[in-house]
Amino acid sequence: MTMPRMQPKDGVAWITGASSGIGAAVALELARRGWTVAITARRLELLEEVALQGAGLSGRIVAHAGDVTDPEAMRAVVEGIESVHGPIALAFLNAGTAQGNRPDGLDATTFERIFAVNLFGVVRGLAALMENMSDRGKGQIAVNASLVGYAGMPGSGAYGASKAAAIHLCESLRFECDRLGIRLQLVNPGFVDTPMTKRNTFAMPLLMTDQAAAARITDGFARGGFEIVFPRRLAWTLKLIRLLPYPLYFWAARALAGGANRDG
């Protein structure tokens, strides 16, 4: 079956975690390309600010508040968007949160909070979308993971594990989505200058702006391949490190992270 690449004529786009950072930048980029974009986050006032930034573009941005950690809220958001604006043709499940490991050990609460957003938030979005898209026999969904999901790095146990799980989820669900006529994509960005990464206290190689990242992501939606990954130099470095025997792997990962535990 040929997987569709959705266009504005097919329906609306939906982005979670779109009040700032990559989500907001992708919303603006899609609106520039003619999409009606429904954006979701917990704080409606921030979503409305993003929608105002989109005034005058060829498409438009509309705000729909919702919490990805609430399964009923996610279903209600999807139903509300589709009842008002038409079918969701393209979805970018982008909502995410990050926090470094405690230097004195693991904090189970941190893991639960990060997985609730970064993994189960994705699962809830997929569950709400796939049922409707499978009924229509078409649709396109992209999940925002991270290059840190390729390999365990110092200080990123909770965040990295959640993103590794998101990568595994997308690889597994790709087979089911193909059968249903849904194009599933995986977005693996490197370091992007956003409010979340501004808290980092370690070096972030090949850092790019959120506008540059948004252009790469939306170009990837149009191309339609499974993985949208950037910057490729960092991606291939991490992919190659993952292939090393563990003694070399731990040495290389420690060197890449600057020789010390990260705290962001």
C-alpha positions as CSV (number, residue, x, y, z in Angstrom):
1,M,0.0,0.0,0.0
2,T,1.3,3.5,-0.9
3,M,1.3,5.6,2.2
4,P,-0.2,9.1,1.8
5,R,1.7,12.4,2.3
6,M,-1.0,14.7,3.5
7,Q,-1.6,18.2,2.1
8,P,-3.7,21.1,3.3
9,K,-6.6,20.1,1.1
10,D,-6.8,16.8,3.0
11,G,-7.7,18.4,6.3
12,V,-6.1,20.2,9.3
13,A,-2.8,19.7,11.1
14,W,-2.7,19.1,14.9
15,I,0.4,19.7,17.1
16,T,0.7,18.9,20.8
17,G,3.2,20.8,23.0
18,A,2.8,23.8,20.7
19,S,2.9,26.7,23.2
20,S,6.6,27.3,22.6
21,G,9.8,25.8,21.1
22,I,9.7,23.3,18.3
23,G,5.9,22.9,18.5
24,A,5.2,26.6,18.1
25,A,7.8,26.9,15.3
26,V,6.4,24.0,13.4
27,A,2.9,25.4,13.7
28,L,4.0,28.7,12.2
29,E,5.9,26.9,9.4
30,L,2.9,24.8,8.5
31,A,0.7,27.9,8.5
32,R,3.1,29.6,6.1
33,R,2.6,26.6,3.8
34,G,-1.1,26.9,3.8
35,W,-2.3,24.6,6.6
36,T,-4.9,25.2,9.2
37,V,-3.1,24.2,12.3
38,A,-4.8,23.3,15.6
39,I,-2.3,23.6,18.5
40,T,-2.6,22.1,21.9
41,A,-0.9,22.6,25.3
42,R,-2.2,23.1,28.9
43,R,-2.0,26.9,28.9
44,L,-4.5,28.5,26.5
45,E,-3.1,32.0,26.9
46,L,0.3,30.8,25.5
47,L,-1.4,29.0,22.6
48,E,-3.3,32.2,21.7
49,E,-0.1,34.1,21.6
50,V,1.3,31.6,19.0
51,A,-2.0,31.9,17.1
52,L,-1.6,35.7,17.0
53,Q,1.9,35.3,15.6
54,G,0.4,33.4,12.7
55,A,-1.9,36.2,11.7
56,G,-1.4,37.1,8.0
57,L,0.1,33.8,7.0
58,S,-1.5,31.8,4.1
59,G,-2.9,29.3,6.6
60,R,-4.1,29.9,10.2
61,I,-3.5,28.7,13.7
62,V,-6.3,27.9,16.2
63,A,-5.8,27.1,19.9
64,H,-7.3,24.0,21.6
65,A,-6.2,23.6,25.2
66,G,-5.5,20.1,26.4
67,D,-3.3,17.9,28.7
68,V,-1.5,15.0,27.0
69,T,-1.4,13.2,30.4
70,D,-5.2,13.0,30.4
71,P,-6.5,10.3,28.0
72,E,-10.1,11.6,28.1
73,A,-8.8,15.1,27.4
74,M,-6.9,13.9,24.3
75,R,-9.9,12.2,22.9
76,A,-12.0,15.3,23.5
77,V,-9.4,17.6,21.9
78,V,-9.3,15.4,18.7
79,E,-13.1,15.2,18.6
80,G,-13.4,19.0,19.1
81,I,-10.9,19.8,16.4
82,E,-12.5,17.5,13.9
83,S,-16.0,18.7,14.6
84,V,-15.1,22.4,14.1
85,H,-12.3,22.3,11.6
86,G,-12.6,19.0,9.7
87,P,-10.5,15.8,9.8
88,I,-7.0,15.8,11.2
89,A,-4.9,14.9,8.2
90,L,-1.5,15.5,9.8
91,A,-0.5,15.3,13.4
92,F,2.8,16.1,15.1
93,L,2.9,14.5,18.6
94,N,5.5,16.8,20.0
95,A,4.7,17.5,23.7
96,G,7.7,16.7,25.9
97,T,9.5,17.6,29.1
98,A,13.0,17.0,30.5
99,Q,14.8,16.9,33.7
100,G,18.3,15.6,34.5
101,N,19.1,12.8,36.9
102,R,19.7,13.6,40.6
103,P,23.5,13.4,41.3
104,D,22.8,11.2,44.4
105,G,20.6,8.6,42.7
106,L,17.3,8.0,41.0
107,D,14.1,9.8,41.6
108,A,11.2,7.7,40.7
109,T,8.8,10.7,40.6
110,T,11.0,12.3,37.9
111,F,10.8,9.2,35.8
112,E,7.0,9.0,36.2
113,R,6.5,12.6,35.3
114,I,8.7,12.5,32.2
115,F,7.3,9.2,30.9
116,A,3.7,10.5,31.5
117,V,4.4,13.2,28.9
118,N,7.1,11.9,26.6
119,L,5.8,8.3,26.2
120,F,2.3,8.0,27.5
121,G,1.3,11.4,26.1
122,V,2.4,10.0,22.7
123,V,0.4,6.8,23.2
124,R,-2.7,8.8,24.2
125,G,-2.4,10.9,21.1
126,L,-1.9,7.9,18.8
127,A,-4.9,6.1,20.3
128,A,-7.1,9.1,19.7
129,L,-5.8,9.6,16.2
130,M,-5.4,6.1,14.8
131,E,-9.0,5.1,15.3
132,N,-10.3,8.1,13.3
133,M,-7.6,7.9,10.6
134,S,-8.1,4.1,10.1
135,D,-11.8,4.7,9.5
136,R,-10.9,7.2,6.8
137,G,-8.1,4.9,5.4
138,K,-5.5,7.7,5.4
139,G,-3.6,10.1,7.6
140,Q,-0.1,11.1,8.6
141,I,1.3,11.1,12.2
142,A,4.8,12.2,13.3
143,V,6.2,11.6,16.8
144,N,8.9,13.8,18.2
145,A,11.6,11.7,19.9
146,S,15.3,12.7,20.1
147,L,18.8,11.7,19.1
148,V,19.5,11.0,22.8
149,G,17.1,8.1,22.4
150,Y,19.8,6.3,20.3
151,A,22.1,5.7,23.2
152,G,22.3,6.1,27.0
153,M,24.2,9.3,27.9
154,P,25.4,10.6,31.2
155,G,22.7,12.4,33.2
156,S,19.8,11.7,30.9
157,G,18.4,8.5,32.2
158,A,14.8,9.5,32.5
159,Y,14.6,11.7,29.4
160,G,16.7,9.4,27.2
161,A,14.8,6.3,28.3
162,S,11.5,8.0,27.4
163,K,12.8,8.9,24.0
164,A,14.3,5.5,23.4
165,A,10.9,4.1,24.2
166,A,9.2,6.5,21.8
167,I,11.6,5.4,19.1
168,H,10.8,1.7,19.8
169,L,7.1,2.4,19.8
170,C,7.2,4.0,16.4
171,E,9.3,1.3,14.9
172,S,6.8,-1.3,16.2
173,L,3.7,0.6,15.2
174,R,4.9,1.3,11.7
175,F,3.8,-2.1,10.6
176,E,0.3,-1.6,12.0
177,C,0.0,1.9,10.5
178,D,1.1,0.7,7.1
179,R,-1.7,-1.8,7.2
180,L,-4.2,0.9,8.1
181,G,-3.0,3.3,5.4
182,I,-1.5,5.7,8.0
183,R,1.9,7.2,7.4
184,L,3.9,7.1,10.7
185,Q,7.0,9.2,11.0
186,L,9.7,9.5,13.7
187,V,11.4,12.9,14.3
188,N,14.8,12.7,15.9
189,P,16.2,16.2,16.4
190,G,19.5,17.1,18.0
191,F,20.0,20.2,20.2
192,V,17.5,22.9,19.3
193,D,17.5,26.4,21.0
194,T,14.2,26.3,22.9
195,P,13.0,27.2,26.5
196,M,13.6,23.6,27.5
197,T,17.2,23.5,26.3
198,K,18.1,26.9,27.7
199,R,18.1,25.2,31.2
200,N,21.0,22.9,30.1
201,T,24.4,23.7,31.6
202,F,26.4,21.4,29.3
203,A,27.8,22.0,25.8
204,M,25.2,21.4,23.1
205,P,27.1,20.6,19.8
206,L,25.5,21.7,16.5
207,L,22.8,23.7,18.3
208,M,20.2,25.1,15.8
209,T,17.4,27.6,16.0
210,D,13.8,26.4,16.4
211,Q,13.0,28.0,13.1
212,A,15.7,25.9,11.3
213,A,14.5,22.8,13.1
214,A,10.9,23.5,12.1
215,A,11.9,23.9,8.4
216,R,13.7,20.5,8.5
217,I,10.7,18.9,10.2
218,T,8.0,20.3,7.8
219,D,10.2,19.4,4.8
220,G,10.3,15.9,6.2
221,F,6.5,15.8,6.4
222,A,6.4,16.6,2.7
223,R,9.1,14.0,1.8
224,G,7.4,11.3,3.7
225,G,10.3,9.0,4.8
226,F,10.0,7.2,8.2
227,E,12.8,9.1,10.0
228,I,13.3,12.9,10.0
229,V,16.7,13.3,11.6
230,F,19.1,16.2,12.1
231,P,21.8,17.2,12.3
232,R,23.1,14.2,10.5
233,R,26.7,14.5,11.6
234,L,25.6,14.2,15.3
235,A,23.1,11.4,14.4
236,W,25.7,9.3,12.7
237,T,28.1,9.8,15.5
238,L,25.5,8.5,18.0
239,K,24.5,5.6,15.7
240,L,28.1,4.5,15.4
241,I,28.8,4.8,19.1
242,R,25.8,2.5,19.7
243,L,27.6,-0.2,17.7
244,L,30.8,-0.2,19.8
245,P,31.5,-2.9,22.4
246,Y,30.5,-1.6,25.8
247,P,33.9,-0.6,27.1
248,L,34.5,1.6,24.1
249,Y,30.9,2.7,24.1
250,F,31.0,4.0,27.7
251,W,34.3,5.8,27.0
252,A,33.0,7.4,23.8
253,A,29.7,8.4,25.4
254,R,31.5,10.0,28.4
255,A,33.8,11.9,26.0
256,L,30.9,13.1,23.9
257,A,29.1,14.4,27.0
258,G,32.1,16.3,28.1
259,G,33.5,13.9,30.6
260,A,31.0,14.6,33.4
261,N,27.4,13.9,34.3
262,R,24.9,16.4,32.9
263,D,22.3,18.0,34.9
264,G,19.8,19.0,32.3
